[in-house]
């Protein structure tokens, strides 16, 4: 585990002792770590910097060494807010629940995957959308939401673009509006399909 995972795993366990962050709930820890990383990058203005990830870890370790109690308190508050958002934003689908809607969305995202992979500046596009989500109060699943919003926009307008530069600008502008609306919405945004066997159902 890296430095951020160690810090967050303790705080998540403090808030919810039922979480098995090293086992079956590892994905929760991974998403929380990504969200905290995005949150700190947004507030320390590290998005768009090539060495952003390294600088973030250095700053965090330095802050921890100089102000451990303050960082612990911040992480305690942030984790509490994040878990509330997690409960609001993430819905588990068990078995074939909402199968039709799930399959359609998955198919649409899969269809656009080759186009998405060929975009040379998709990382920068994701960062812009992630930053917008955070600035509008969204702290849960920011990378997942940013990528899926961009993919859905790309899928809707595949035939409308003539060049990658124009395509990028149009996709980002349209997605920025949707990201602001999404961040202000209530209810689940991320759906996780769980096999019934996970809970011991037959």
C-alpha positions in Angstrom: 0.0 0.0 0.0 1.2 3.5 -0.7 1.2 6.4 1.7 -2.3 7.7 0.8 -3.8 4.2 1.0 -2.3 3.7 4.5 -3.7 7.0 5.8 -7.1 6.5 4.2 -7.6 2.8 5.1 -7.3 3.7 8.8 -9.8 6.5 8.5 -12.3 4.4 6.5 -12.1 1.6 9.1 -12.6 4.2 11.9 -15.7 5.5 10.2 -17.1 2.1 9.2 -15.5 -0.9 11.0 -17.5 -3.3 8.7 -15.4 -2.3 5.7 -12.8 -4.9 4.7 -10.5 -2.4 2.8 -7.8 -5.0 2.4 -10.2 -7.7 1.1 -13.7 -7.6 -0.4 -14.0 -3.8 -0.1 -10.6 -3.0 -1.6 -12.3 -1.2 -4.5 -13.8 1.2 -2.0 -10.3 2.1 -0.8 -9.0 2.5 -4.3 -11.8 4.8 -5.3 -11.4 6.8 -2.1 -7.7 7.2 -2.7 -8.3 8.4 -6.3 -10.9 10.8 -5.0 -8.6 12.2 -2.3 -5.8 12.5 -4.8 -8.0 14.4 -7.2 -9.3 16.6 -4.4 -5.8 17.5 -3.2 -4.6 18.1 -6.8 -7.5 20.4 -7.3 -6.9 22.4 -4.2 -3.1 22.5 -4.6 -3.5 23.3 -8.3 -1.5 20.3 -9.5 -3.8 19.3 -12.4 -2.1 19.6 -15.7 1.4 19.4 -14.2 3.5 16.6 -15.5 5.0 15.8 -12.1 1.7 16.4 -10.3 1.4 12.9 -8.7 5.0 13.0 -7.3 4.6 16.5 -6.0 1.3 15.6 -4.3 2.9 12.7 -2.4 5.9 14.8 -1.4 3.7 17.6 -0.2 1.5 15.2 1.7 4.4 13.4 3.4 6.0 16.8 4.3 2.6 18.0 5.7 2.3 14.8 7.7 5.8 15.2 9.2 5.2 18.8 10.2 1.4 18.8 11.1 0.4 15.1 11.7 -2.5 16.1 14.0 -3.9 18.6 11.5 -3.7 16.2 8.6 -5.3 13.4 10.7 -8.2 15.8 11.5 -8.6 16.8 7.9 -8.6 13.2 6.7 -11.2 12.3 9.4 -13.5 15.0 8.2 -12.9 14.4 4.5 -13.5 10.6 4.9 -16.7 11.3 6.8 -18.0 13.5 3.9 -16.8 11.1 1.3 -18.6 8.1 2.9 -21.8 10.1 3.0 -21.4 10.9 -0.7 -20.5 7.2 -1.4 -23.8 6.1 0.1 -25.6 8.7 -2.0 -23.8 8.2 -5.3 -23.1 4.4 -5.5 -25.8 1.9 -5.9 -25.2 -1.9 -5.9 -27.1 -3.9 -8.5 -27.6 -7.5 -7.4 -28.2 -10.2 -10.0 -30.4 -9.0 -12.9 -31.7 -5.8 -11.2 -32.1 -3.0 -13.8 -30.5 -5.4 -16.4 -32.0 -3.7 -19.4 -30.7 -0.2 -18.5 -27.4 -1.5 -17.3 -26.8 -3.5 -20.5 -27.7 -0.5 -22.7 -25.3 1.8 -20.9 -22.5 -0.7 -20.9 -23.0 -1.4 -24.6 -22.9 2.4 -25.4 -19.7 2.8 -23.4 -18.1 -0.3 -24.9 -18.9 0.9 -28.5 -17.1 4.2 -27.9 -14.0 2.6 -26.3 -11.9 2.4 -29.5 -12.6 6.1 -30.3 -11.8 7.0 -26.7 -8.5 5.1 -26.7 -7.4 6.9 -29.9 -7.8 10.4 -28.4 -4.3 11.6 -27.8 -5.4 14.1 -25.1 -7.9 12.1 -23.2 -6.0 12.5 -19.9 -6.1 16.3 -20.1 -9.8 16.1 -21.0 -10.5 13.9 -17.9 -8.5 16.3 -15.7 -10.6 19.3 -16.8 -13.9 17.5 -16.1 -12.6 16.1 -12.8 -11.6 19.5 -11.7 -15.0 20.9 -12.6 -16.8 18.2 -10.7 -14.7 18.9 -7.6 -15.2 22.7 -7.9 -18.9 22.1 -8.0 -18.9 20.0 -4.8 -18.6 16.4 -6.1 -15.9 14.4 -4.3 -17.0 10.8 -4.8 -16.1 8.8 -8.0 -14.7 11.9 -9.7 -12.4 10.0 -12.1 -15.1 7.4 -13.0 -17.7 10.1 -13.6 -15.4 12.3 -15.6 -14.4 9.4 -17.9 -17.9 8.2 -18.4 -19.3 11.7 -19.0 -16.7 12.2 -21.7 -17.3 8.8 -23.3 -21.1 9.4 -23.4 -20.6 12.8 -25.0 -18.2 11.2 -27.5 -20.7 8.4 -28.3 -23.6 10.9 -28.8 -21.7 13.0 -31.3 -19.3 10.6 -33.1 -20.3 11.6 -36.6 -20.3 15.4 -35.9 -16.6 16.1 -35.8 -14.1 16.7 -38.5 -10.8 17.0 -36.6 -9.5 15.9 -33.3 -8.8 19.5 -32.1 -12.3 20.6 -32.9 -13.7 17.3 -31.5 -11.8 17.8 -28.3 -13.0 21.3 -27.8 -16.7 20.5 -28.5 -16.6 17.3 -26.3 -15.0 19.2 -23.4 -17.4 22.2 -23.6 -20.5 20.0 -23.8 -19.2 17.7 -21.0 -18.4 20.7 -18.7 -22.0 21.8 -18.7 -23.2 18.2 -17.9 -20.5 17.8 -15.2 -21.8 21.0 -13.4 -25.4 19.7 -13.6 -24.4 16.3 -12.4 -22.4 17.6 -9.4 -25.5 19.5 -8.3 -27.9 16.5 -8.7 -28.9 14.1 -5.9 -29.0 10.3 -5.9 -26.9 7.5 -7.3 -24.6 8.1 -10.3 -22.4 5.0 -10.1 -23.9 1.6 -10.5 -21.9 -1.5 -9.5 -23.2 -4.9 -10.6 -22.6 -7.5 -7.9 -22.9 -11.2 -8.5 -25.4 -12.9 -6.1 -22.7 -15.3 -5.1 -20.8 -12.4 -3.4 -23.5 -12.4 -0.7 -23.9 -16.1 -0.6 -27.2 -16.1 -2.4 -28.1 -18.9 -4.7 
